[in-house]
Amino acid sequence: MSFFRSLRGKVLLFFLLIDLATVGALIFTVSGNAREALEQSIGEQLRLESRISSTDIEEELAFKWSFMQSLAGNTFLINSVTEPRGHEAYLAPFMQRLQLPGLGGEVSDVWVLDAGGRVIARNGLHPAHPESSVDFAREPWWPGVSTGQPAVALVQREGRSRLLYGLPLSSQGRTLGAVVSEFDVALLRETAAREGFGVTLLSEQGPLFGPLSPEALRRVWNPRAVSGEDSTFLLGDTFYLVAPLKGFSREHGLVWSLVLSAPAERILRPLQELRQRMMGAGAVLAVVFAGLVIWGTRLLLRPLGRIEGTLRRIVDGGDLSQRVRLQSRDELGSIARTFDQMMEKLEHRTAELERSRDELALLAHITSASPAAIAMCDLQGHAHVWNEAAARLFGWSQEEISERPFLERLVPASQQGALAELMTRSGSEGPVESEVGLLSRTQGAIPVQLLVTRIADAAAQPLGYVFIMRDQREVKRLRESLVQSEKMAAMGTLVAGLSHELNNPLGIILGFAQGMARRSTLDDGSRTAVAAIERQAQRCAQLVRALLDFSRNKVPFRERVAVPDLFARLRELVQGQARRANIELEILTPPGELPELEVCVQEIESALLNLLANALDATPSGGSVSMSARAVAQDTGIEVVVTDTGCGMSEEVLQRAFDPFFTTKPVGQGTGLGLSITRNIVEAHGGAIDVKTAPGAGTTVRLWLPAAGAPPQAQRMEATAWK
């Protein structure tokens, strides 16, 4: 008995029992239940064939029904029913070529009826032909169709069962007529036909096609035939299957059943031959199988013994260097080699874990001691790492920041979309960086330089994100202070010197010029010269004021202004200069539906005047200058375009066009501050400026300014996209 307690004995006993049970069960089943197997086999085959036949019939019915539905929605037929006489020339040829799709479509009838049930047209016949004068208004299905309800009905015409489809032709909720088709149900015989089987289709009135003996008909026609359940029975030497149709026909009230029949001897003879062969071969197989099991178990269990010994040495001694090293090429050899590979990787991973433990400790120390705020969160946004610098910067501890998603607590609602975009980009572009404002516990929004990196596992599946945040408040303050200090230092020195050197002489010149201009004794030539002196002195004074404006750091007052009003004031200011220079000035009146701008009106007027003045100066006599405006980016911004037909600029000049004090005008005709001041004004309003030019081809300057009420985030995104 101890032999059967071992694995070898259990395997041997198991296979012997399976051998004996299999042979005995096969012989008993074939010899004792041959008839039952016959009935089940034929029944299953009948069910399979009935499902195929039923599906084919239902698909054929549904196919024709779909075609009729498409006819009922045909605008041409609906219009023809409304005005039949006006469409006879088109309706008759259309109906003559019309036929139902599928089996028997060429011999099936299709009628078009008016609202009274009278035939307007019939396929294959002219509407006026006497044979088409059929009155369907007396049919029992007509009242429902005339009220807009589709109908499916089984009718008897010319001694044959025909299936009728009636669909209303409707327009604006009113039934104008109907389209009706009929086809012989016997046409479905070809669809349902199965090789070697008898097929009969039954309705509530009796067989629609297919032979069925009176005795079989009495047996078939019972309450189960209409209950939706399949039933099989043996009558004489024939098997019958009754399968009610459950698809299209059941949905449209057609209580039809499909009856398939097959002779019992069709399958009985092969089963009898199989039983005899199995009984003869079963005894031989039992003996051979028993010997093979005994021999195979000895070969099978020998490698298992080696694997067991190796595992025990690993468990007892903890030596991961142990290997099975089995050279067999069967499944056990594959298992042994896989086991050896697993042990090699386990040994390697154990060494890696030891190294990783030290590396993790070092990384944890670096993260904790980093002066930058560091956070690591999973895909759901929960922070798993929150170093001390982050806790100091934002005021939340590790426990507090883990209570709800990290991004939900720190990111303002207005910036969540932008941060989500950064996280998405980090997955495809690698680490991405941007300056954002994050919420602290007590200090409100803090500007930080945010570096977002996505982390993934060895299979490149995302695990979460690492956020490195550096406080930008001091940096921004120092940057602004440095820029302003440098600008003010340079401009202060320049303005102070110019004020000292120019203001006094300019005042004297203006005083003498204005005094001389008031003398009545001056002739016209002298008066013109004095006026020129006063004008040039005023020009020098404007230069000093421009320098002062360039160096001044002020917050202008902004107000809403309509673009048409702004253009009207500009037209008044520059039309005189254009007229004197013989230049055609076209300031197009913007459409009234343009959104308003929220700007410092004086600064925007100054910026646009600078552009117009530059265009007029660059355009020769007889040229043209135009200015227009339109809404862009779904009314979130306004684009202003100033175009001239002047000399244009080279690529080298264009690169320096916005530099302060850079000008291509002759000495005394320009300061070089116009475009620089214009760009500062536009960018201070959240806008952008772009110049397109080429030598001899004129210049086009485009301005983009955000519309009043546009969200700041949308302004930045649209300004970037506009460029």
Solvent accessible surface area in square Angstrom, and as a share of the most:
residue,aa,sasa,rsa
1,M,174,0.78
2,S,82,0.53
3,F,93,0.39
4,F,85,0.36
5,R,171,0.62
6,S,48,0.31
7,L,105,0.52
8,R,98,0.36
9,G,0,0.00
10,K,114,0.48
11,V,24,0.14
12,L,22,0.11
13,L,71,0.36
14,F,115,0.48
15,F,78,0.32
16,L,46,0.23
17,L,101,0.50
18,I,70,0.36
19,D,10,0.05
20,L,112,0.56
21,A,64,0.50
22,T,65,0.38
23,V,24,0.14
24,G,35,0.34
25,A,56,0.44
26,L,82,0.41
27,I,48,0.25
28,F,140,0.58
29,T,64,0.37
30,V,25,0.15
31,S,52,0.34
32,G,54,0.52
33,N,49,0.25
34,A,19,0.15
35,R,148,0.54
36,E,88,0.39
37,A,37,0.29
38,L,3,0.02
39,E,66,0.30
40,Q,106,0.47
41,S,46,0.30
42,I,4,0.02
43,G,4,0.04
44,E,101,0.45
45,Q,60,0.27
46,L,1,0.00
47,R,71,0.26
48,L,88,0.44
49,E,29,0.13
50,S,3,0.02
51,R,136,0.50
52,I,69,0.35
53,S,0,0.00
54,S,18,0.12
55,T,67,0.39
56,D,41,0.21
57,I,0,0.00
58,E,21,0.09
59,E,105,0.47
60,E,21,0.09
61,L,0,0.00
62,A,38,0.29
63,F,108,0.45
64,K,2,0.01
65,W,21,0.07
66,S,61,0.39
67,F,50,0.21
68,M,0,0.00
69,Q,89,0.39
70,S,71,0.46
71,L,9,0.05
72,A,15,0.11
73,G,53,0.51
74,N,48,0.24
75,T,92,0.54
76,F,61,0.25
77,L,0,0.00
78,I,26,0.13
79,N,68,0.35
80,S,0,0.00
81,V,10,0.06
82,T,70,0.41
83,E,104,0.47
84,P,44,0.27
85,R,213,0.78
86,G,58,0.55
87,H,46,0.21
88,E,84,0.37
89,A,82,0.63
90,Y,143,0.54
91,L,2,0.01
92,A,6,0.05
93,P,50,0.32
94,F,58,0.24
95,M,0,0.00
96,Q,87,0.39
97,R,182,0.66
98,L,20,0.10
99,Q,97,0.43
100,L,1,0.00
101,P,30,0.19
102,G,43,0.41
103,L,57,0.28
104,G,10,0.10
105,G,1,0.01
106,E,118,0.53
107,V,100,0.57
108,S,3,0.02
109,D,29,0.15
110,V,0,0.00
111,W,9,0.03
112,V,0,0.00
113,L,0,0.00
114,D,26,0.13
115,A,62,0.48
116,G,29,0.28
117,G,0,0.00
118,R,148,0.54
119,V,25,0.14
120,I,21,0.11
121,A,0,0.00
122,R,39,0.14
123,N,19,0.10
124,G,51,0.49
125,L,42,0.21
126,H,91,0.41
127,P,24,0.15
128,A,82,0.64
129,H,68,0.30
130,P,106,0.67
131,E,112,0.50
132,S,1,0.01
133,S,91,0.59
134,V,49,0.28
135,D,75,0.39
136,F,1,0.00
137,A,41,0.32
138,R,212,0.78
139,E,34,0.15
140,P,122,0.77
141,W,22,0.08
142,W,18,0.06
143,P,78,0.49
144,G,31,0.30
145,V,0,0.00
146,S,38,0.25
147,T,103,0.60
148,G,27,0.26
149,Q,112,0.50
150,P,72,0.45
151,A,18,0.14
152,V,22,0.13
153,A,23,0.18
154,L,45,0.23
155,V,20,0.12
156,Q,115,0.51
157,R,61,0.22
158,E,165,0.74
159,G,79,0.76
160,R,123,0.45
161,S,20,0.13
162,R,29,0.11
163,L,0,0.00
164,L,0,0.00
165,Y,0,0.00
166,G,0,0.00
167,L,7,0.04
168,P,18,0.11
169,L,0,0.00
170,S,47,0.30
171,S,41,0.27
172,Q,187,0.83
173,G,85,0.82
174,R,155,0.56
175,T,29,0.17
176,L,14,0.07
177,G,1,0.01
178,A,0,0.00
179,V,0,0.00
180,V,0,0.00
181,S,0,0.00
182,E,0,0.00
183,F,1,0.00
184,D,21,0.11
185,V,0,0.00
186,A,28,0.22
187,L,49,0.24
188,L,2,0.01
189,R,109,0.40
190,E,125,0.56
191,T,22,0.13
192,A,0,0.00
193,A,57,0.44
194,R,55,0.20
195,E,165,0.74
196,G,50,0.48
197,F,24,0.10
198,G,33,0.32
199,V,13,0.07
200,T,3,0.02
201,L,0,0.00
202,L,1,0.00
203,S,2,0.01
204,E,104,0.47
205,Q,145,0.64
206,G,18,0.17
207,P,63,0.40
208,L,24,0.12
209,F,11,0.04
210,G,15,0.15
211,P,114,0.71
212,L,38,0.19
213,S,55,0.35
214,P,97,0.61
215,E,96,0.43
216,A,0,0.00
217,L,54,0.27
218,R,172,0.63
219,R,115,0.42
220,V,0,0.00
221,W,100,0.35
222,N,54,0.28
223,P,113,0.71
224,R,115,0.42
225,A,2,0.02
226,V,62,0.35
227,S,67,0.43
228,G,23,0.22
229,E,92,0.41
230,D,53,0.28
231,S,16,0.11
232,T,54,0.32
233,F,24,0.10
234,L,46,0.23
235,L,39,0.19
236,G,62,0.59
237,D,115,0.60
238,T,37,0.21
239,F,8,0.03
240,Y,24,0.09
241,L,0,0.00
242,V,1,0.01
243,A,7,0.05
244,P,6,0.03
245,L,1,0.00
246,K,118,0.50
247,G,25,0.24
248,F,16,0.07
249,S,0,0.00
250,R,81,0.29
251,E,137,0.61
252,H,57,0.25
253,G,58,0.56
254,L,12,0.06
255,V,36,0.21
256,W,3,0.01
257,S,2,0.01
258,L,0,0.00
259,V,2,0.01
260,L,0,0.00
261,S,23,0.15
262,A,3,0.02
263,P,62,0.39
264,A,13,0.10
265,E,104,0.47
266,R,97,0.35
267,I,30,0.15
268,L,55,0.28
269,R,142,0.52
270,P,73,0.46
271,L,43,0.21
272,Q,71,0.32
273,E,82,0.37
274,L,84,0.42
275,R,62,0.22
276,Q,121,0.54
277,R,174,0.64
278,M,38,0.17
279,M,92,0.41
280,G,49,0.47
281,A,48,0.37
282,G,6,0.06
283,A,65,0.50
284,V,96,0.55
285,L,105,0.52
286,A,20,0.15
287,V,114,0.65
288,V,79,0.45
289,F,73,0.30
290,A,26,0.20
291,G,41,0.39
292,L,101,0.50
293,V,12,0.07
294,I,86,0.44
295,W,159,0.56
296,G,26,0.25
297,T,6,0.04
298,R,137,0.50
299,L,77,0.38
300,L,78,0.39
301,L,17,0.09
302,R,151,0.55
303,P,16,0.10
304,L,58,0.29
305,G,40,0.38
306,R,117,0.43
307,I,19,0.10
308,E,104,0.47
309,G,26,0.25
310,T,3,0.02
311,L,76,0.38
312,R,148,0.54
313,R,123,0.45
314,I,21,0.11
315,V,119,0.69
316,D,107,0.55
317,G,61,0.58
318,G,54,0.52
319,D,58,0.30
320,L,53,0.26
321,S,62,0.40
322,Q,49,0.22
323,R,32,0.12
324,V,6,0.03
325,R,156,0.57
326,L,15,0.08
327,Q,152,0.68
328,S,34,0.22
329,R,231,0.84
330,D,69,0.36
331,E,132,0.59
332,L,17,0.08
333,G,0,0.00
334,S,53,0.34
335,I,95,0.48
336,A,0,0.00
337,R,97,0.36
338,T,81,0.47
339,F,23,0.10
340,D,15,0.08
341,Q,103,0.46
342,M,102,0.46
343,M,7,0.03
344,E,91,0.41
345,K,136,0.58
346,L,83,0.41
347,E,73,0.33
348,H,100,0.45
349,R,145,0.53
350,T,54,0.31
351,A,43,0.34
352,E,55,0.25
353,L,116,0.58
354,E,87,0.39
355,R,128,0.47
356,S,40,0.26
357,R,150,0.55
358,D,100,0.52
359,E,102,0.46
360,L,115,0.57
361,A,66,0.51
362,L,106,0.53
363,L,103,0.51
364,A,63,0.49
365,H,123,0.55
366,I,92,0.47
367,T,32,0.19
368,S,49,0.31
369,A,70,0.54
370,S,21,0.14
371,P,128,0.80
372,A,18,0.14
373,A,2,0.02
374,I,27,0.14
375,A,0,0.00
376,M,60,0.27
377,C,2,0.01
378,D,34,0.18
379,L,92,0.46
380,Q,128,0.57
381,G,7,0.07
382,H,69,0.31
383,A,5,0.04
384,H,110,0.49
385,V,49,0.28
386,W,15,0.05
387,N,10,0.05
388,E,102,0.46
389,A,6,0.05
390,A,0,0.00
391,A,31,0.24
392,R,166,0.61
393,L,25,0.12
394,F,2,0.01
395,G,36,0.35
396,W,28,0.10
397,S,44,0.28
398,Q,59,0.26
399,E,127,0.57
400,E,47,0.21
401,I,0,0.00
402,S,46,0.30
403,E,128,0.57
404,R,102,0.37
405,P,39,0.24
406,F,3,0.01
407,L,38,0.19
408,E,95,0.43
409,R,31,0.11
410,L,0,0.00
411,V,5,0.03
412,P,25,0.16
413,A,90,0.70
414,S,73,0.47
415,Q,42,0.19
416,Q,81,0.36
417,G,48,0.46
418,A,33,0.25
419,L,5,0.02
420,A,54,0.41
421,E,87,0.39
422,L,11,0.05
423,M,30,0.14
424,T,101,0.59
425,R,90,0.33
426,S,5,0.03
427,G,27,0.26
428,S,97,0.63
429,E,108,0.48
430,G,26,0.25
431,P,88,0.55
432,V,9,0.05
433,E,82,0.37
434,S,36,0.23
435,E,77,0.35
436,V,17,0.10
437,G,11,0.10
438,L,4,0.02
439,L,62,0.31
440,S,11,0.07
441,R,123,0.45
442,T,118,0.68
443,Q,103,0.46
444,G,36,0.34
445,A,63,0.49
446,I,1,0.00
447,P,34,0.21
448,V,0,0.00
449,Q,41,0.18
450,L,2,0.01
451,L,42,0.21
452,V,0,0.00
453,T,40,0.23
454,R,84,0.31
455,I,52,0.26
456,A,50,0.39
457,D,59,0.30
458,A,118,0.92
459,A,72,0.56
460,A,73,0.57
461,Q,106,0.47
462,P,46,0.29
463,L,94,0.47
464,G,0,0.00
465,Y,27,0.10
466,V,32,0.18
467,F,1,0.00
468,I,46,0.23
469,M,1,0.00
470,R,95,0.35
471,D,51,0.27
472,Q,17,0.08
473,R,91,0.33
474,E,89,0.40
475,V,63,0.36
476,K,63,0.27
477,R,131,0.48
478,L,94,0.47
479,R,118,0.43
480,E,111,0.50
481,S,51,0.33
482,L,105,0.52
483,V,84,0.48
484,Q,42,0.19
485,S,59,0.38
486,E,105,0.47
487,K,63,0.27
488,M,77,0.34
489,A,66,0.51
490,A,64,0.50
491,M,10,0.04
492,G,33,0.31
493,T,103,0.60
494,L,70,0.35
495,V,14,0.08
496,A,62,0.48
497,G,33,0.32
498,L,42,0.21
499,S,29,0.18
500,H,128,0.57
501,E,107,0.48
502,L,49,0.24
503,N,73,0.37
504,N,97,0.50
505,P,57,0.36
506,L,13,0.07
507,G,43,0.41
508,I,103,0.52
509,I,74,0.37
510,L,30,0.15
511,G,41,0.40
512,F,140,0.58
513,A,3,0.03
514,Q,68,0.30
515,G,26,0.25
516,M,68,0.30
517,A,32,0.25
518,R,186,0.68
519,R,136,0.50
520,S,106,0.68
521,T,123,0.71
522,L,34,0.17
523,D,90,0.47
524,D,119,0.62
525,G,53,0.51
526,S,42,0.27
527,R,93,0.34
528,T,93,0.54
529,A,54,0.42
530,V,5,0.03
531,A,44,0.34
532,A,34,0.26
533,I,85,0.43
534,E,49,0.22
535,R,143,0.52
536,Q,96,0.43
537,A,5,0.04
538,Q,69,0.31
539,R,106,0.39
540,C,52,0.31
541,A,19,0.15
542,Q,103,0.46
543,L,52,0.26
544,V,9,0.05
545,R,125,0.46
546,A,24,0.19
547,L,3,0.01
548,L,62,0.31
549,D,74,0.38
550,F,27,0.11
551,S,7,0.05
552,R,107,0.39
553,N,113,0.58
554,K,109,0.46
555,V,146,0.84
556,P,32,0.20
557,F,160,0.67
558,R,93,0.34
559,E,74,0.33
560,R,142,0.52
561,V,14,0.08
562,A,31,0.24
563,V,2,0.01
564,P,38,0.24
565,D,77,0.40
566,L,1,0.01
567,F,1,0.00
568,A,43,0.33
569,R,90,0.33
570,L,0,0.00
571,R,75,0.27
572,E,122,0.55
573,L,106,0.53
574,V,6,0.03
575,Q,74,0.33
576,G,19,0.18
577,Q,59,0.26
578,A,3,0.02
579,R,165,0.60
580,R,196,0.72
581,A,41,0.32
582,N,99,0.51
583,I,12,0.06
584,E,115,0.52
585,L,39,0.20
586,E,83,0.37
587,I,12,0.06
588,L,82,0.41
589,T,107,0.62
590,P,8,0.05
591,P,58,0.37
592,G,71,0.69
593,E,141,0.63
594,L,19,0.09
595,P,31,0.19
596,E,72,0.32
597,L,1,0.01
598,E,81,0.36
599,V,3,0.02
600,C,10,0.06
601,V,15,0.09
602,Q,126,0.56
603,E,30,0.13
604,I,2,0.01
605,E,27,0.12
606,S,46,0.29
607,A,1,0.01
608,L,2,0.01
609,L,50,0.25
610,N,38,0.19
611,L,5,0.02
612,L,0,0.00
613,A,32,0.25
614,N,45,0.23
615,A,5,0.04
616,L,6,0.03
617,D,79,0.41
618,A,38,0.30
619,T,9,0.05
620,P,84,0.53
621,S,81,0.52
622,G,64,0.61
623,G,14,0.14
624,S,37,0.24
625,V,1,0.01
626,S,34,0.22
627,M,0,0.00
628,S,34,0.22
629,A,13,0.10
630,R,130,0.48
631,A,33,0.26
632,V,18,0.10
633,A,38,0.30
634,Q,175,0.78
635,D,85,0.44
636,T,35,0.20
637,G,0,0.00
638,I,0,0.00
639,E,5,0.02
640,V,3,0.02
641,V,31,0.18
642,V,3,0.02
643,T,49,0.28
644,D,11,0.06
645,T,78,0.45
646,G,6,0.06
647,C,86,0.52
648,G,13,0.12
649,M,44,0.19
650,S,38,0.24
651,E,106,0.48
652,E,126,0.57
653,V,37,0.21
654,L,40,0.20
655,Q,126,0.56
656,R,127,0.46
657,A,9,0.07
658,F,30,0.13
659,D,56,0.29
660,P,58,0.37
661,F,92,0.39
662,F,44,0.18
663,T,55,0.32
664,T,98,0.57
665,K,64,0.27
666,P,83,0.52
667,V,159,0.91
668,G,54,0.52
669,Q,100,0.44
670,G,28,0.27
671,T,53,0.31
672,G,13,0.12
673,L,1,0.01
674,G,21,0.20
675,L,30,0.15
676,S,4,0.03
677,I,27,0.14
678,T,0,0.00
679,R,83,0.30
680,N,69,0.35
681,I,17,0.09
682,V,0,0.00
683,E,92,0.41
684,A,64,0.49
685,H,8,0.03
686,G,33,0.32
687,G,10,0.10
688,A,2,0.02
689,I,19,0.09
690,D,33,0.17
691,V,14,0.08
692,K,121,0.51
693,T,32,0.19
694,A,42,0.33
695,P,99,0.62
696,G,69,0.66
697,A,78,0.61
698,G,4,0.04
699,T,16,0.09
700,T,37,0.21
701,V,15,0.09
702,R,56,0.21
703,L,2,0.01
704,W,1,0.00
705,L,2,0.01
706,P,14,0.09
707,A,6,0.04
708,A,21,0.16
709,G,64,0.61
710,A,14,0.11
711,P,78,0.49
712,P,91,0.58
713,Q,39,0.17
714,A,27,0.21
715,Q,41,0.18
716,R,143,0.52
717,M,106,0.47
718,E,51,0.23
719,A,16,0.12
720,T,103,0.60
721,A,80,0.62
722,W,35,0.12
723,K,152,0.64
